[in-house]
Amino acid sequence: MLKRIKIYVLTVFALTACNQVPHEKADISEVEPAQLSAVLSTCKGNYPSYFQDPAFAKTGMWDNQVIINRPPLGWRGPVFQLSDAFSSAVPESSYPWERYNPFDPSLNQAQKAAHAERYLWSVMNYIQEGNIGNADVSQDWQLCNNAKRQWFHIPYQTYDPMSGREFVHGLTREAPVTLTLNGTTELKTTMWAVGFYNPAAGESISKIWTGAPAPRIPTGNFHFNEGSVIGKLLFTTANPAQVPFLKNVPSWKANISDPAFCNCKPAVGKACTFLEETQQCPRQIGDVYLLQFDIAVKDKRSPIGWAYGTFVADGERKSQEKNPWNRIAPLGLMWGNDTPPAGVGAINYPQNSRSNLKESVIFWDVADMLNKKDQRWPPGL
């Protein structure tokens, strides 16, 4: 079983699905690459694009450390650019997922599952528009010149040598995950991820990140606009030979540290210096595979004002899917905690999680696929 796992929403949905229903699946033929000459770039260079970005070398941010995260001489792959023109963001007036309402308490389980799946794929289709469709998947998700709508990144995920954005795709190092293969062999892996924000979210962010080097700290509560969408690609250093459902999913080259998750040991004290971190955890180009796609949607129809969803790799079952970014399957959608009554532990509530959840939907065919007893990535998610 998995001994350590912090795959965010995946852990929230830990093993809870319904029968599949028709959904709005993105057709890659309708999702065109950004038309570079038709739009104004949202990548302004106000902030470092990645850890050790040479454009910001004169600031001294990268002093007293080994340079481990810059394109080598002769590099021909992508180089990440931060999309940071937040002040240009214009929220849209309507959204495609508004046609579906899984939050309606009058729906029965089957109806709720149908609305949830259509809601999830509607959001996914929206996120993919203009961001994918290149012949080479390594050229997808470059946000600067999206002709369909603007998308943005968060600045300054570049400071920490251990987790700062790598230079190829802007991935940050996330959770260490130890897998047990065939019930005996332990495999240590690392998650690397990149997130992005739609115009509604970008307009909210513009109140803090104005283009000036320092943020404008809010004096009151910060709120994202209605209709804000946050998407997050999560990649693993595990590979299809180790984890079969990673077959046929998109794979990227990324400048990463030890796939088994590098840890730094300080010579003095409890914390490494940046010099020690860059010495002990160098980076090199390696392969990462799409494991998960998380979404968050600000939706006033939800009792908590947000909906959170997770898709997971499903490359074996969806090998014939034309769009490689759709070789994933929805694991679930949640809009609350299904809070137990006083005196009842959450682990025991509801007693039947397959049929009695009120504030979430879990797609059990996907959960069961992840937990097949004969799978080389066995039960434990």
N, C-alpha and C positions, 0 to 999 in steps of 0.2 A: 504494500500500500504506500501511498505517498506519505513520507515522513515529515516533510516540511513543505508547505505550499501557501503562497500569498498571492494567488492569481486573482485578486480583487473580487469583482462581482462573481466570478466563478465560485468562490468560496461561499458567497451568500446563497447561490442557487444550489448549494451542495446536494445534489441528488433529489431533484424533485421533477413528467412530461405528458403530454396528451397526444392523441392521434394527430398526424399531420393533416393540415387543411391547405387548400390552394392559397398561394400568397403572391404578392406583387414582387416578382424577382427581376432584378436589373438585367436587361439584355445588353451585352457588351457592345452590340452593334449600334445601340442608341446612346452609349456613353462615350462621347468623343473626347480625345485629348484636348487640352487647352489650346486655343488658337492664339499663339503668342503675339501676333501683330494686332489683335483686335481689342486687347484690354490693357489697362494701366497696371503695371506690376505692383503687387502689395508687399514686395520685399525691398525695403528702403535702406537697410543697413544701419538702422539706429542702434541696434544692440548686437552683440556677438552672435553669430549663427551657430557656432559649436565651440566646445571646449578647446582652447588654444587657437582660436580664430586669429590668423596673422594680421587681419585688418585692425585688431585691437591690441597688438603687441606693445605699442607705445604707452598704453595705459599702465603697464606694469603688472597686469593681472596674471601674466604667465611667467613672471620672474621667479627665480629660485625653484625651478622644477625642470625635469627632463621633458623635452618636447616629444610627445608620443601620439599626437592626434592631429596631424596635418597631412594633406595629400602628398604622397611621395613624388619625386621627380618622374615624369612620364605617366602619371595617373590619368586614365581615360574614362573612369567611371563617373557617376554623379557626384556632385559636391553640394551638400545641403545649404540652402538659403532660408533664413528665418523670415516668415511672412509677418510683418509687424506694422503695417499701415492701418492701425486700429481706428484712427480718426476718420478714415474714409468709409468705414463700415456703415451700411444702410440696411437696417432690419427689413425683412420681407413682411408683407401684410397677411399672408396666409401660407399654410403648409399642407402637404399632401396627407400626412398622418392624421389630420383633424377629421378625416372621414371615418376613422375607427375610434371606438371608445371602450377599451377593455376595462376602464374604471367604473363603468355603469354597474351598480350593485344589483340591478334587476336581472342581469344576464346569468344564465346557467353556466355550468362548467364548460360545456362544449362551445357555447357562444363566446364566452370569455376567451377561450383558447384561440378561437378563430380570429377574433378582433386583435388579440395580442400578437399573433403571428403576422397578420397583415400590417399592423402598426410597426412592428420591428423591421419588416422588409421595406416598408415605405420609407422609414428613416434611413435605412441602409442605401436604398436607391438614391435618395436625396444626397447623402454624403458622397457617394461615388461619382455623381454627375460632374464631369469636367476634370475629375481627379485621376481617372483611370482610362484605359483603352489603348495604351501604347503597345506596340508589338513586343517590346521588352518591358517586363513588369518592373524592372529596376528604374525605369523612367516614370513610373506612376507615383502619385502622391507628392508631386512637386507643386506646391500651392501658389507660387508667385503669380501665375498668369492664367488662372482659371476663368474661362470665358462664360461659364454658367453662373457662378456666384463666388464671392470672396470667401476665403478661409484663412485662418490665422493660427500662429503658434504662440506659446507663452515665452517671454524673454527670460534670460538669465538662468536657464537650466544648463548652464555652461561652467559653473564655478568649481565644482567638486571634481577632482581628477578621477575619483572612483566611479562616479555615475554621470558625469557631464556628457552632454550630447556628443556623439561621435560624428565624424565629418562627412560620412557618405549619405546617410538618410536622417540624421538628427536624432537617432535613437538614444535614449537614456537607459542606464543600467537599472534594473528593478530587482525583483525578488530572486533569491536562490531557491531552487526547487530540487529536492532529491527524490528520484524515482526508484522504485524497486521493480526490476524486470524479471519476469518468470519466477517471481516469488523469492529470488535469491540475490541477484546481482544489483548492486546499488549504482545508480547513474546520477552524478551531480550535474545539474544544468543551471542556466541563468536566463532570466527574462530580460529582453530589451524592448523598449516601447517608444512610440511617438504619438502625441495627441494633437488635435486641431479643433478650432472653434469657428462656428458659422457667423454671418454678419450680426445677428442679434446678440450673440455672445461677445463678438468683437467690439460692438458699440459699447457694451457694458465695460469691457476691459479698458477701453480708451479713456475712461474716467480716472484710471490709475496709471496706465502706461501711456503717456501723452506724446512720446517721441523724445522727451528729455531723458538724460541718463538715469536720473533717480525717479522712482515712482512717486505719485501724489497719493499719500496715505489717506484713506477715507476717515472722516471724523465720526461717521455714523455707520450703521450696518450697510454692508455691500449686498446688492441684489443683482442677479442676472435678469435680463429682459425675458419676458414671455417669448417662447419660441426659440430660446437659446438651445443649441445642439453642440454637444462635445463628443467627438469620436476618438477612439484610441486603438491603434494597431499594436498588438503584443506578439513578439516573436520569441522563439525558444532556440537555445543552442542544441537541443535534442534534434535528431534527424529521423527520416522515415524508416531507416533500417532498424532503429531502436523503438520507434513509436509509429505503428503502421498507419494510423489515421492522418499522419502528416504527409502521406503520399499525395502527390498532385497539387499540393497547396503552393502558393507563391513563396519563393525563397529569395532572400537578398544577401548580397555581400555587405558586411558592415565592419567597421574598425572597432573591434571589441577586445576586452581583456580575457583572461582565462575563462573558457566556457564553463568550467566547474565552479566559478565564482571566486574571484581573487580576494584574499584578505591580506591586509597590511599589518605587520608586527613592528611596533615602534621600538627604537633603540632606547629611548628614555620616555618615561611617563606612560599615559594610557592611550594617547592618540598619536597617530603618525603625522609627520609634517607632509606638506604637499610634495616636497622633494622625495621623501621616503615612499609616498604612494605612487609617484610616477616611476620610481626606480623598481619597486617591487611588483607593480601591476602594469607592465607595459601593454600596449595594444598592438594588434595586428589584424589584417583582413581575414574574416572568417564567415562561414555560412550560418544564417539564422532562418528559421522557418515559421510561417504564420501559424500561431496556435490559437489566437483569440482576438476578438474584436469587441470592444465595449462601447456602449453608447449611453449618454445621459441627455434627457430632453426636459426642458422647463415647460410644463404643461399644467395649466391652472385647473384642469379637470381632475388631476390626481389629488387625492386627499392630502398629500404632503407637498404638492406643487412640482414634483419631479417624477420622471419614470426612468428606470435604470434597466438596461438590457445587456445580454452577453450572447455573442455567437462564438462557436468553437470550431476548430478544424474538423472537417468531415470529408477528407480527400479520397478515401477509399470508396465510400458510398456515392460520391458525387464526381467521380472521375470523368464523366462525360459532359459535365457542366461546361458550357462554352466560356463563360466569364471566370477566369481563375480566382478572382477575389470573392466569387460566390461559392467556392468549394468549402463552404462553412455552413453550419446549421445553427439556428437559434436554440440556445439552452434555456433561456427564460427571460421574463420581464417582471419587474417588481415595482410597486408603488406604495409600499408600506411594510410593516414588520410582522403582520399577523400576531400582534401582541397577545400573549396568553392572559387569562384571568389572574387576579391576585392569588398568590400561593401556588401557581402552576409554573414549573420550569419551562423555559423556552424549548429545551431539547425534547420535551414530551408533548409539544403542542404545535400543530394539531396532531392527534394520534395517527391519523391517516393523511400523510402529506400529499398523497397522490390524488386525493379527491376533495380535501377540506380546506385548502388554502383560499383565502378571501382576497388578499392584497398582492397576489403574485400568480404567475402562471409558469409552470415548469414543463418543458417538453420531454416527457419520459423516454421517448424513443431515442433521443439524443443522450440523455443521462445514462440510459441502459447501454448504449453503444460505448460510452466512455468506460463503463464498468463491467464489460463482458468478462466472464471468468477465464475465457481462453485467450484474452487479449494480452499482448506483451506489455501493455501499460495497464496493469490489473486494477481491481477495485481500490477505492481510497480517495477519489476526488471529493 
